[in-house]
Amino acid sequence: MDGPTADLGALDGWHAEGYAARVHYRGADDRYSIEFYGPSECVLYWKVKGDGETAVPVGRETVPDPLRERIRNDLETAGIDPGAERQSL
């Protein structure tokens, strides 16, 4: 595997598989799973429920700004346009 998704997978906390990369984030009260999809160049946010097994997709406007900024920084570090974080499916 090579390319931007692999570069993202090399960053701290990220895991890449095929055309997708994922990172998990735990805040004070909330947990998120964030996924980047290479072919569509978009980011999806999932809020993880208390059981740790169930996640629901959430709109990026509900995600804390510091987390969104971190994702944009990680994308840029991996050579991916940070604007992909704002890209809708």
Steps between C-alpha positions, in 0.01 A plus 500: 500500500631844411374848430325755717289249692812306596670826600203580722520149647860569600394786729449452873172322574399448137453158341476455124347214310461513125345831399392602850666622818351527848590663829322489836467796734387509860410839646382583850148372436486382139668241283531521124621284217617702202542347155666635187409341168756548224285445189242758605750717692264557789494462877217340694447547872340230716402555863566188705236411756583407861516127427793558264340270246244727339578810296271735315599744225484863607515828314835672517333812643437298820867400535718713731710753307833388656441146371411625153815715498711199600352299213573779250858522631545123468365506144741778407794317661412193290497707180120504473311823436368600845186622323405133472389526864217726385407293193146359501416161359 
